[in-house]
Structures are given as C-alpha cells and as structure tokens.
Amino acid sequence: MVKRYIFFLAISVLILSICQISYAAPAYGTHMPEGHHWTWGVQGNFIMDRNLDNNQGGADGNRYFLTGSYGVFSWLCFDGRIGVGRVEWKRTSADELDYSTNFAGGYGFRIRGFGNKRLGIRSVAGFQHISVHPDARDQEGIKHETIIDEWQGSLIVSKDIGNLVPYLGARYGSLDFIKWENEQDRKRIHSERRYGIIIGFDYWLDKKTRMNLEGTFLDGEELAIGISRDF
C-alpha cells in the first residue's frame, strides 16, 4: 500500500510539471458506478486563476467536497457533491477581495460512450456544475457579495495501464463571477475563455478504491484531487 501511494505522488508531480501548474475543474474521469450502485469519495478542487472577461481581472478559490455518484444504468450515472468553498476576486494586482468560506455544491451526469474492453479503452461524455456561495465581504463601507457559477460539458477518453488509467479530453464551459454591492447592481461576468484540454488519471489502490488527479490548460488554472470507493 505504501508503494502505491509513493507511485501515485510521483505520477502526480510528473503530470503537474507537464501541465505547468495549469489545472481543470473536475470531470470525474471515465470510471462510472455500475447500475444501481454508488461511488462515494472526498475531493479538493483548487482554482489557481481563471481570467474574467471584459478586463475584470481574475478569480481563484478552494473548494472541498463530499462526492457521490449513482449508477442509474450501466451507461448513465448522476453525480453530486456538497461541501464548502472560498473565493478571491483579483480585480487588479493591487486590488483584491477575499470572500470567506461558506457553502458549495454541485451536480452533473455522465454517459458512457464507445469503448474497447480488450484494449482497455473507454470514453465518457458528461456535464458538471459547481456553485460556491461565500460569505459577504465589507470593504470601505460597501457590502460585497458574490456567487461563483461554474459549468462545463466534457468528452474524455482513457486507456487502462494496469492500476493506472490515464485519460485525455476536452471541455467547453465557463466560470461565471456573479457580484453585487449593497444588495443591488447585480452583474454576471463570464470567464475569458471557454475551451480547455483535460488531462488526468485514476490510480487503483485496490479493486474498489481509486485516487484521482485531474488538470487542464488553455482556459484556466485549476486542480482537482480526490479519493473514492465503489459500493
């Protein structure tokens, strides 16, 4: 077991180096629970920087989730997550707002696509949504409130290599920064880019337990890392 953890960490460092610390919102990989079965886990999702449109700076934040996936059929599952998150709005290099940790949650679904069991190749298409509702921040007599509303559609293809399952894919989506001041003037600011490339892997610690690392580049700098177990 110790050797497996060491191997997982070594592969993680390698992938992070390749991605140059550019990461992705979680798409869960290609593993799906069997029909009428659950997969439960924990996950950390860290937004390092996501540029906002119309010269509105960038947003980052940390989110921590309890995750659950339910297999409706062998080819369809629903995903859910609940936890906490914080948000930071970097309007300029000298002007930042840090919103305190509060509720975060999300949902989605995945559909199994083409595959070849003999070659260990699988594909999955999915949709995921995350919403973060941090506490308000008072600055210079102004009450600042925000919601991070993140969504994406993705297509991922994986290849089994023993206990290691690397995968590659693409996504289309946006991280919307919704803000208002003193409970008025509500505005929705979209992320600057909407296309991203997903790269990640699962590593199976045993027949039911897996660790996951997932990242992207092109549209943002985010990281998702977690561990889950089939039931």
Protein Blocks (a to p, Z undefined) as FASTA:
>chain_A
ZZmmmmmmmmmmmmmmmnoopacddehiabdcdehiacddddddddfbdcdehhlapadd
ddddddddddfblmbccddddddddddddfblmlccdddddddddddddddddddfknop
acdddddddddddddddeehiacddddddddddddddddehjbccdddddddddddddde
ehiaiacdddfbfcdcdddddddfblmbccdddddehjaccddddddddZZ
